[in-house]
Amino acid sequence: MEDMKSVVREYVVREYVEDDSEITYDTPLISGGIVDSFSMVSLKRFLENKYKISIPDDKATPEAFDSVNKICTLVEEFTK
């Protein structure tokens, strides 16, 4: 899971922030205003393509996408 965390964090940093020093695996992404609802859709699409999964819309909630750790937990649910 550590590799997945790095991949997700690097994507978030590359796409949504300029200074990566502030982004940890527990940084609030949605509630912290880093990722908005439109960006969340792009992030979901990235995850689905990267990990060859399909995340149902009812599982792709702001709460599930609110940190790198939560995102990885969600992705792992569909990669098993």
Secondary structure, DSSP 8 states (H G I E B T S, - for coil): -HHHHHHHHHHHHHHH-S-GGG--TT--STTTTSS-HHHHHHHHHHHHHHHT----TTT--TTTTSSHHHHHHHHHHHH-
